[in-house]
Amino acid sequence: MGSETVRDEAGAGREPREERLRRRSHRERALIVINTGHGKGKSTASFGVMLRGWARGYRIGVYQFVKSGKWNVGEQKAAEALGNIDWFKQGDGWTWTSKDLEESADKAREGWEEVKRRLADETYDMLLLDEFTYPMKFGWVDTQEVVEVLKNRPGFQHVIITGRDAPEPLVEIADLVSEIRKVKHPFDEGYRGQKGIEW
């Protein structure tokens, strides 16, 4: 039949199979998504995408590169209740609260090594690397290596990266980049972060 229109039983026209598959191939591909900028909501937006992936049956791995195991993160609690989302904390807190920056760097490098293993064995359909721009910015993880690993990842694996100041080589290979800009924030008026809003 080639590319001729196929008729169903009612006689209505339907696209040829080849055309439907071509359109589908333009819809479904593994993406690199970056949420960056100095506004609030980078991680929040990414967790929203994570929920969509969970609803579609994706196997999901979340790697937080700054928050330590002491942080009681609301999204993690929700993920544990949902199931099928593995959650790992690869940090020991923000750099200005860290007691040992070399230990912070080591944890970030260990986290990246684990992510590389998971990408290689295709453990997850979606990986969320929360606050992963910081280890690159601080020189703890080599940006060019990250770029090469992500460009050459096997199979169908979405990767979402959050954090301020996403490095340009990473932005260049990404499929979707959003920059979140602060307009107003309660911090500016001296209010501290609130449970249920910030964590």
KAUR-V128940 format. One record per residue. N is the residue number from 1. D_CENTER is the distance of its C-alpha to the mean C-alpha in whole Angstrom. Layout:
# KAUR-V128940
N:D_CENTER
N:D_CENTER
This chain:
# KAUR-V128940
1:43
2:41
3:39
4:41
5:40
6:40
7:42
8:42
9:45
10:45
11:45
12:42
13:40
14:37
15:35
16:35
17:33
18:32
19:31
20:29
21:27
22:27
23:25
24:23
25:22
26:21
27:19
28:17
29:15
30:12
31:10
32:8
33:6
34:7
35:8
36:11
37:15
38:17
39:17
40:16
41:13
42:10
43:9
44:11
45:10
46:6
47:8
48:10
49:8
50:8
51:12
52:12
53:11
54:13
55:16
56:16
57:16
58:13
59:13
60:10
61:9
62:8
63:9
64:10
65:12
66:14
67:15
68:18
69:19
70:22
71:19
72:20
73:17
74:17
75:14
76:14
77:18
78:17
79:15
80:18
81:20
82:18
83:18
84:16
85:13
86:13
87:12
88:13
89:14
90:15
91:16
92:20
93:19
94:19
95:21
96:24
97:25
98:24
99:28
100:27
101:24
102:25
103:24
104:21
105:20
106:21
107:19
108:16
109:17
110:18
111:14
112:13
113:16
114:15
115:12
116:14
117:16
118:14
119:13
120:17
121:18
122:15
123:15
124:12
125:11
126:7
127:5
128:3
129:5
130:7
131:9
132:9
133:11
134:14
135:15
136:15
137:17
138:19
139:20
140:19
141:17
142:18
143:16
144:18
145:17
146:14
147:14
148:17
149:15
150:12
151:15
152:17
153:14
154:17
155:16
156:14
157:10
158:7
159:5
160:2
161:4
162:7
163:10
164:14
165:15
166:13
167:15
168:17
169:17
170:13
171:13
172:16
173:14
174:11
175:12
176:11
177:11
178:12
179:14
180:15
181:19
182:21
183:24
184:25
185:24
186:26
187:26
188:28
189:31
190:30
191:29
192:26
193:23
194:24
195:23
196:21
197:20
198:18
199:17
